[in-house]
Amino acid sequence: MNIASVIVDVPALGTDREFDYLVPDKWIGMIEPGMRVAVPFGPRTIQGFVTGIKDSSDFSKLKEVKELLDLTPVLNKELLELGGWLAEETLSFKISAFHAMLPAAMKAKYEKSIRRVNGEDNPFLDDLFNGNNEISWKDAENKDLLPALHTEIKNGNAEVIYYVKNRARKKTINMYQSEMAKEELNSLLESLRPSAEKQKQIIEFFILHPSEKFSAKQLIEKTGSSQSTINTLIKKGVLSVSREEIYRDPYEHKHFNPTTPLPLTVEQKAAITPILNTIDSGDYKTFLLYGVTGSGKTEIYLQSIQNVLDKGKEAIVLVPEIALTPQMVDRFKSRFGDDVAVLHSALSTGERYDEWRKVQRKEAKVVVGARSAIFAPFENLGIIIIDEEHETSYKQEEAPRYHARDVAIQRAKHYNCPVILGSATPSLESFARAKKEVYHLLTLSKRMNNQALPAVSIVDMREEMRGGNRSMFSRELFEKLEDRLAKKEQTILFLNRRGHSSFMMCRDCGYVMQCPHCDISLTYHRYSNQMKCHYCGFDTGVPEVCPECTSNHIRYFGTGTQKVEEELNKILPEARIVRMDVDTTGRKGAHEKLLDHFKSGNADILLGTQMIAKGLDFPNITLVGVLSADTMLHLPDFRAGEKTFQLLTQVSGRAGRHELLGEVVIQTYTPEHYSVEYAGIQDYDRFYRQEMMMRKIGSYPPFFYLTMVTVSHEDLIKTISTTEKITKYIQSRISNEAILLGPVASPIPRINDRYRYQCLIKYKQEPELKLTLKKVMEHYQQQFVKEGLAISIDVNPYMMM
């Protein structure tokens, strides 16, 4: 078995296959599928993933593997198979699928070391590591120690550590231990003068813990001593100090109060029973847990996970990035403690790598994370939970364009375990599958404490305008805000737009300031006094006169969070306001600090964008105001009505979740739209029936599948002609039952100086479509590199812009 099949790190059609390489004699028996290797490829040496080991090849002259990058696989057998499935399903490259499964630290340039795990006396290990705890990979390679170290890793005496160059470095701290035996410490204790009280405390501590190591922080906390006392004992030869690597724990400064399972309501018991039965029988099944906001879905997740852990298995919990609040993490950490690893984008590269490493080394049994946490390297999965399953952020918008729900189901089938999809507003596709009994429907129709759902009032802003109120606040919302301030109760104000205003326009000539690189208007940000593009990042200063006609009559139209905050300060100067949007939560830890500030009662109003619509559960919130329910309703997206209904229902659910009753005020210019009307009465079933009727008429999911082909290039003519050719070719290869729309310019026709055209295919059964699209990619692959042409294929797209 001296030949390795390798997927090389060149994301292109011509290289999207296995290449065979000879395994040097010194690594025979060491290289396993799932390891990364460095291999010669043309004139370069590049990284690749070993997908198999065999003893023969169809090719006679094979190059050798140059370098072994891992001593243990970073992708297990199941993840390797999943990568192949993912590439096929999403029409992406296998190398892209493998990269999607690993933390950034594993994809970047890195340095490697091998570290001792076993601290016991071992002359062989002492010799191998030259008396140190760690040896660099290069040193081990130069001294020909890798075969011996490979054996020690298999025996559990050593491990490979990856350090990322310039991005994440190992974190080390001083660790202190006693240099003296217990008897010597006792003798020293008796000889110390009475005034050396702090030294005595440390010595007494080490008499109880003679062979253990402690950080300075631990010693000071446990003994009440100080760093200077520790230093004195080092000088006396009582203690020794060593530098040791520790995990970067993003939650090390946070205390989690342990929680115990709550008694379940009758509805909760009825919902959890089939889940527990499926766990006990070791079967695959997908459950749709449809429960109103505040109905106790999280407690069902927690108790289901406990059942899985009791069987020695593992759990993955996915939460939308935007809802992965400290409060949500707290619920899982408080119940399962150090068994929980957290994976999301707010962590540093080093923190994410360390959390992933905990999972790989079987030190964590529960992963709570955003979309990519679905690839957590567990090998004995017992349950996968997707909270807020309707969230579009579970679909990745760059290759591989996967949906976490599909990956979850694929993994669950492999491990014969249940998937729970939870939501108060399930996606139409999921609810339709539950109606057809593809998924098993579980319903929670009441809030846990039998608290009533908040009373919702829908305000027609057209009537407000006719009545002379030109403010962004209706009379009703303003009165309720005043009432909450008087009662010292809290309010959430929701607006789905950050910045100060949506665009700037000249009232004389009608000029709208646009991004020079994208066909989209710039957004005004008052605090930085800049016009910004939210698509490519371009920013520029604010003009004093119209750039087109030099008029002074420039006005800012629309409403952003900054502008709302300004207006609130004018009309309610006594109100204490916390604003949460991308601009105020950009810094690490800012999100948590702002929420803690609000939770502790230091603010009256929490004003924010989508990030405040989910996952918040504060007892003193009794009013939710939605300033503009129409923001998404008129976008060129067939899911616009569904997204509006979901968002309004979710944000309304933040009010009155505890003893105090809640109220919701929804301001809209289209109160007659069924999405707004049914969200107002929180009637998902009626919304579902109405929206399904609209989808059927329009031939959209769940009645039809969709695939979007988008072509982009710097030259408009090239973009249009290529899209026309592709559309004609696809039309000639699909059945008459399929519907092909386009080619047309994308809703945002230019982003970052690249023109964008697209065609949309609607179909029920098209077995030849994947092959057709692969042939399109093959035909144009030369132009990708030479001419800068880009073609993206999105199966079941969620981003229609």
N, C-alpha and C positions, 0 to 999 in steps of 0.2 A: 504494500500500500504506500507507494512512494510518489503518487501524483495528486496534486491538489487542484480542484476545480475552483476558480476564483472569479467573482464579479468585480470588475475593476472600476475605479472611481472616475469614470468618464461618462457623464450622462448624455449619451447620444444613441441613436437607433443602431448604428453600425457596431457599437460595443455593448449593446444590451443583451449579452449572452455570457455563458461561462467560458473562461479561457483556462487551458491546462498548463500547469507549471510543475517542474520537478521539485521534489522536497529533498534538500540536502540530507545526507546520511545522519548528521548530528541532530536533525529535527524529526526523523522518522519516529512515529509513535507519540510525538509531542503535539504536532499540529492536529487540530480538531475543527470540524465545521463550526462556524460562528466566531472564529478568531479573525483578527485583522492581520494582514501581512503587507509588506512592501515588495512590489514586484516590478521587474523591468517591463516597460511598455513603450515600444518605439525607442526614442532616444532618452526617455525619462524614466525615473523610478517613481511609481505612484502607489497609493494605498488601495487595497482590495479586501473583500470579504471571502473567506473560504466557505464554500457551500457544500463541499463533499471531498472525500478522500477515496482514491481508487488505485488499482494496480496496472491499468493499461490506458492508452490514449490512441485516438485515431491519427494523431500527428507524431511524426518520427523525431523531429528536432524540437525539443522543448527547452525553454529557458528555466533557470532555477529561481526559486523564491529567494529574494535577497535578504529579507529581514522578517523576523517574527515580532509582531507588535503587541501580542497578548500571550500570556501563559495560561489563561482560562478564557473560554468563549464569552464574548460580550453579547452575543445573540444565541439564545438556546434553540433547540431543534424546532420547537413550535413557532418561535418568532421568525426563523428562517423560512419556514413554509408559509407563514402569514405574509411575509414580504413578497413572495412570488404571487400569492393570491391578490395582494393589494395592488401590485403593478399591473396585473391583468385586468382587475376591476376598474381601475382609474385611468387606464391607458397611459401609465407613467413608466419610468425606468426602474429596474430593480434596485439600482444603487440609491436612487432617490427614496425608495421605500425603506431601505435599510437605515439611511441617515435619519429619516423621520422618527425612527424608533429609539434613537440614542440622544443623550443630552449634548448640548453644544460643546462641552469640554472634550467629548470623544470625537468630535468632528474637526476640531481645530488642530493647530500645531501643538504638540505636547512633548513633555519630557517624562520619562518613566523611571521608576525605581522599584526595587524589590525590598520589602520590609519584613522583619521578623514579627511573627504573631505570638509565638510561644516564648515567654520570658524565662522559662526554667533553664537551669544549667544544662548545657548541651555542648560538649567540646567540639563536636563536628560542625554545629551551627556557628559557634564562636569563630572557628577557623574559616568557615565559608564567608562569614560577614566581617572577618578581620577584627573581631571584638566590637563591631558597631551594631546598631539596630537596623541600619539601612545601607543598601549598596545601589549605586546608580546602574541603570541598565547597560550603559556603555562600558562601565568597569567590568560588569559581570560578563559581557560579551567578549571584551578584550582578554579577560583572564580565562575564557572558555568555561565559565561556571554555570551557563544556562541549563545544561542537562541535569546537573545536580540540583539546581534551584527548582527546576520543574518538578522533580521528585518531592522536594520539601513542601512545595505549594500543594501538591496532591495529598500530602500527609497532614496538611493543615498547619504547618510550622511557619509558612511564609505566604506573602500575598503581593500582587502587583499594584502599585499606586501610580496614578496618572497625574502629572502636574501640567497645567496648561500655560504655555508661554504667553506672557503679557496679559493674560485674561484672568486666570485663577491660579493662585499659588497655594501651596499647602499652608495650613494655619498651625503654628506651633506655639506651645506655652511652656513655661517652666513647671516641672513636676518635682516634688520634694519627697524624699523617703529617708528613713533612718539608716545610718551607717553602722549602728551599734546593735548588738543582740539585746534581748529583753533584760537579761541579768545586768548588763553594763548600764542600760538606761536606768534601772532601779537604783544602782550604786550612785550614778551621777545625780539622780533626783535627791538622794539623801545628803549629798555633799554641797548642793547649791545653797547660797545664802538666802535668808527669808525674803529679801527685797526682790529677788529674781522671780517674781510670781508668774510673769508671762512666759518665761522660759519653762518653768515647771509645768504650766498648762499644756504646752506643746509636747514636752517629754512624756507626760502622763497620757496624752492622746496617742502617741506612737507606741507606748507600752501596750495599749489595747489594740493597736493596728500595726504590728511590727514590720510586716513585709509589704504593706500597701503604699501606693503613691498618691499624693494629693497636690492640687494646685494651691497657689498662695491664697486665692479667693476662698477655697474650701477650708484651708487651715485657719484663716482669720475668722470665718463664719463659725466654725465649730469650737474654736478655743478662745475667741475674743482677744487674740494676740495681734501683732502688727508685722509689717514687712521687715522692719528693722530688727525685731526679735528673731525672725526666721534667718536673716542675714548673719546675726550674731552666732546662731547655732551652726550655721554652715562654716563660719571661720573657726569655730571650736572643733569641727570635725564630727559633730553630732548628726547633722543632716547632709545629704548630697543633693545636687540639683541636676536635672537633665532636661533637654528640649524634646518635647514629644508632640506628634501631630494629633490634632483633635478635629472632630467633625465641625464644620461651620453650621451651627444650628440657628436658623432664623428665628426660633422661638425660645432661645435660651434665657432671655430676660423676662419671659412671660410665665406667670404661674397659672396652672390649670387646676381648678378645684374638681376633684374626682366626682363623677355622677354615677348614679345607679339607675337601672331600668325603671321607667315610670309605669304605673298600672295602665293597661290599655283599655280603651273604650270598647263597647260591643262591636262597633264598626271596624276599629283597628284589629280586633281579634279575628274578625271574619276575613279581613284583608291579609293578615300575616299567616294564617293557617295554611293556605295552599302554597305559599312561598316556602315555609318550613318543611312541608311535606315533600316538595320538590328537592330541597337540600338533602333531606333524609334519604330519599330514593336515589339520589345521584343522577338526576335526569336534567336534560336541557329544556328550558321553557322560558319564553319571554312574557313578562307581566307588564301591563300598563296600569300603573297606580294613579288613578285619576281622583285627586282630592282637592277640595276648595282650599284657598289660602288659609293657613292656620289650623288645618285639620289633623296635623300630627304625622305627616309623611316621614319626617326625619327620624322619629322614634321607631317607626317600622324599619327604616334602614338600619338603625343602630342595633336593634334586637335581632334582625336577620344576620347581620355581620357577626354578632356575638355567637350565634349558633354555628356559623361557619368556622370561627376561630376555635370553638370548643372541639371541632372535628379535626383540628390541625391544618386547616386550609387557609387560603388568603382571599383578600377582598380588594376590589378597585371601586372607588367612588368618584364619579366625574361630576364636576360642578362648573357652570359657565364661568369663564375668567372674571367677568364683571360681577358675579355673585359670590366669588371665592373670598368673602369678607373674613376678617379676623373672627367675627362672631360664628361663622360657619365652621372654620377650622377649630375653634374652641369647643364646639359640640363633640367633635370626634376625638380630639386630644383629651378632653375631660373624661370621656368614656373609656378610651383604649390606651391612653398614655403614650409611652415610648414605642408602642407597636405601630404608631402612625408616622408615615413619611408624607410630606407635602410637596407637590410638584406644580409650580406655576411661574409665570413670567416675571412676577415681582421679585423673585429671588435672584441673587447674583449668580453668575455662571458657576462659581465655586460652590455655592450653597445647593444649587440644583444638582450638580455632580455628586456632592456628598449625600444628598437625600436619595438619589438614584442608587448610589453605592450601598446604602443601607438595605435597599430592597434586594439588590443582586446578591449581597452577602447574607440574606435571610435574617437580617436584624430588624426588619419591619415586616408586618403582616397585613397592614392596611395602607393603601395609597389613596390620598385625597388630592385631586388635582384637576387641572383644566384638560382640554382636548387631548394633548399628546400623552397624558398619563395613562391612556388606554393601552399603551405599549409597555407598561411597567413589567420588568423581567421576572414575573412570578412563574413558578413551575407547578403549582398545585392550587389553581384558582378555584374558589368555592362559590363566588358570587360577583356580579358586576352590576353596579347601580349607576344610572344616569339621571341626575336630578335636573329639573327644568328641561326635560328632554326636547321640548319644542324650540329651544334656543338655536338660532342660526349659526352661532359661533362654534357649534360642534362640527360644522363643515369647514374644512381647510380650503383656503382660496388660492394656494399655490401648490405646485406638484409636490407630492401626490395628493390630488384633490379628493381626499377621503371624507366620509362622514363617520364620526366616532361611534354612532349607533350601529352602523353596519359592521365595523371592526369588532365591537363588543359582542355582537351576535355570533360572528365567526369564531372568536376566541371561546365563547361560552359553549358552542357546539363541540369544540375540541376537548374541553375539560368536563363536558356533561354537567353544566351548572346553570342556575337561573340568571336571567337578566331582568332587572327592575327598571322600567322607564317611568319616572315620576313627574307629574305636572298638574297644575290647576287648570291649565289651558293646553291640552295636548295638541301636537301638530295634527293637521287633518289626515296626513298619511298614516300616522300611528293609530289614531282613533278609528279610521276606516279598517285598518288591519284587525283591531280589536273587535269591531262589529262583525267582521268575517271570521272571527275566532282563530286568526293566525296568531294574534297575541291573546293572552288571557286577561280580561278586564277586571280590575279591582277598584271599588269605588268608596270614597270617603266624602259624604255629602254634608257633614256638619263639622264645625270648628271643635277643637278638643274640649274647651271649657263650656261648650254649648253657647258660646257668645255669638250674638247675631252678627251677620256680615254687615259692614258699614252701610249707612244710608247714603245713596248716591244721588246727587243733583246735577242735571245736565243744563248748562247755561248756554243759550244761543247768543253768541257775541254779535250777530247781526242786529239783534234787538237792542243790545247795549249801545251799539253805534247809533241806531235810530233814536235812542233816548238821550243822546248827547254825551255818552260816556266813551271817551276816546282813550282811556287808560288801558293798560294791558291786564288790569284786574277788574273783574266784574264787581258790581255792587255787592252781590251775595258773598263772593269770596273775600272781599275786603272786610265786610262786617264779621265774617266768621274768623278771620285773622285777628281782628281786634278782640273778639270774644275769647279766643285761645290765649292771647297775651294777658288778658285780665284774669283768666283762670289759672295762669301759669302752666298751661298744657302746651305740648309741642306740635309743630306742623311740619309736614314735608311738602315742598313745592317742586313740581317736576316739569322740566322743559327739555325736550330732546334736541337741544342745540347749544353747543358751547360758544364762547366768544361773546362779543358785544352786540353785533348786528349781523344779519345774514348777508347783506351786500350794501355797497355804496353806489348811489346814483346821482347824476346831475339833473336837477329839475328843469334846467333850460333846454338841454339838447338830448337828454335821455341816456347819456353815456353811462355804462355800468363797468366798473373797474374789474377786469378779468385777469386770470393768471396767463402770463405770456407762453407758458408751456402746456397748459391744459385748457380745454373748452369748458371752463367753470368759473363762476364769479369768486372773487377773493372775499374773505371774511374779516371784518374789522375787529381787532383785539385792543380794547382801550388801555389796559394796564401796560402793555408793551408799546402802545401807540403804533401798531403795525397792521398792514393788510396781509393776511396769510392764506395760502392754498392748503386745504386739508387733504389734498391728494398727492402732491409731489413735494410739499414742504417749502415751496417758494415763499419768500416774504419781502415786503418793501415798505417804505415809509408812507405815511398818509399825506396825500396831496392837499395843499391849501386851496388850490383852484382846480377846476375841471381840466384834465389833461387834453381834452378834445377841443373845448370852446373857451377855456380860461374863465368861465363863470365862477362866481363865489357861491352859487346856490347848490352846494353839495349837501346831500342828506343821506343819513344812514337808515336803511329800511330793514324791517324784520326785527326779531328779538332774540338775543342770546343771554346766557346766564349772567354775564357781567352787567348787561344792561338792566336785567331784572333786579339784580342786587342793588344797583344804583337807585332804581325807582323805589324799592322797598325802603332804603335808607331815607328817602325823601318823605314818603307817606307814613312810615312807621319808624320814626327816628329812635324810639326806645327799644326796638326789636334787636336781639342779638342774632346775627345771621352766620351760618356756616355754608360756604359754597363748595360743592364737590363736582368737579369736572376734570377732564384730562389735564387742564392747565394747573389746577391746584393740587392734584394728586400725583404729579410727575415724579417727585422725589421719593426715594425709598422711605417707607414708614409713614408717609404723609396721610395716606388713606386711613390707616389705623388711628393716627393722632386726631384727625378731624372727627371720626366717628366716636372716639372716646370722649372728646370735648362735648359732643352733642349728647351722648348717652348720660354723662355725668350732670346734665342739666345746666351746662354753661352756655347754652344757646337755645333760642326759641324756635328758630326756623332753619331747617335743612333744605337748602336749595341745590338742585343738581340735575344732571343728565341721567342717562340710562343706568348708570352704576348705582343709583339709589332706589331703583325700582324693584330690586330683588334681594332676598336674603337678610333684610333688616327686620329685627323684632324687638322694638323698644316699647316698654309699657306705657309711656306718657304721650305717645303719638296718638292724637285723637282727630286730626284733620289732615287730609291729603288734598292738595290742589293741583290739577293738571292744567297748565296755562294754555296749551294749544294741542288739542287732540288730533289736529289735522296734519301735523308735520309729515307723517309718513303716508298718509292716506292717498295722496295724489301722485305718488312716485310711479314711474313706469315699471311696475313689478306686480305680477299676478298675486303675490302673497301680501300685498300692501294692506288689504283688509284684515287678513289673519294676524299680521304683525301688530296692527293697531289694536285689535281686540285683545290680544295677549298682553300687550304692554299696559293698556288701561286697566285690565283685570289684575295684573300683577302689582302695579303701583297702588291700586285701590286697596289691595290686601294688606298694605303696611299699616292701615289705620285700625284702631280698636281691637287689637289682638289680645288684650288682657282685660282687666276689670272695667276700664273706662270705655264707653261706647264711642264708635268712630263715625266720622262723616267724610264724604268725598265730594269735591266740586270739580266737574269736568267742563272746561270752557272749550267751545267748538264753534266753527262757522258752518258745519254740516251735521247738525244734530239728527237729521233724518236718515243718515247712513246707518245701515244695520249693524256695522261693527261698533259704532259708538252707542247706539240704542241698546244692544244686547249686553255690551260691557257694563252699561249703566245699571242693568238689573242682574248682572252676573249670571246670565243664562247661556251657558256654553252649548247646550243641546240645540237651542233654536239657532244660535249662530252657526253651528256645524251644519244643520240642514240647509240653511240659506247659502252658505259658502260652497257647500258641495254642489248645489244646483248651479251656481255660477261657474264652478270649475268644470262641470260636465258640459255646459254650453260652450265654454272656451277651450275644451280639449286639453285640460291641464291636470297635473297630478292631484289626487291619486288615480285618476282615470287613464292618464297617459304617462309614459316616461318621457323625460326630456334629455337632450344632449345639446350643448351649446358649443359651436366652433367660433373662436374669435381670432382674427388675423390682425397683426399690427406691424407697422413699418413707418419710417420717417417720411416716406414719399406717399402722398395721398393716392395718386394714380396706381402705383404698385399695389397698395393695400386693396383698392376696389377691384382691380383686375384679378388679383389672386383669389379674393373671396368669391368672385363670380365663377371662376373656373372650378373652385372646390365645391360650390353649391351645385353646379351642373353635374359634376361627377357623382356627388352623393345622390342627387335626384335620380340619376340613371341606375343606381344600385339598390334603391329601397322600394318597398312594395307600394301599391296604390293606397293602402290603408294608412300609411304614414303621412304626416303633414310636414312640409318643409317651408319655413318662413325666412325670407331674406333672399339675397344679402341686403343688409341695411347698416347704416352707421350705428355704433353703440350709443346708448343714451348719453354717455359722456364720450363724444367722438374723438377727443385727443387728450392723452395724459402723458406728461413728461416728454413732450415733443414727438410723440408717436401717435399716428392716426389709427383708429380702431374700427373695424367692420366685423359684423357677425352674421351667422345664420343659426336658426334654431330648428331642431328636429324633434317632432312629437310623434311617439309611436307606442304600440302595445307589444308587438312581438316582431323584432327585426334581427334574426340570428346572424345575418351577414354584416350588420352595422359596424361591429368592432373591427372586423377584418377590413372593411372599407375605409374606416378612419385611420387604421394603421398604414394602409397603402397611401393615403393622403400624406401622412407624416414622412413615409419613406421617399415619396416623390419629391418633396420639398426640402429634404434634409440638407442637401448641399447649399441651398440658399440661406439656411439658418445661419451658417457660419460665414459664408462669403458676403452676403448682402444684408445681414442684420434682420432678416425676416423672422417673425415669431408667430407661431400658431399654437393656440392653447385649446385643449379639448376638455370640457367640463361635463362629466356625466352626472345628471340630476343636479343642475346648478342651483345655488341659493342666492348668489349675487348676480342680479340681472343688469346692473349698471355698466 
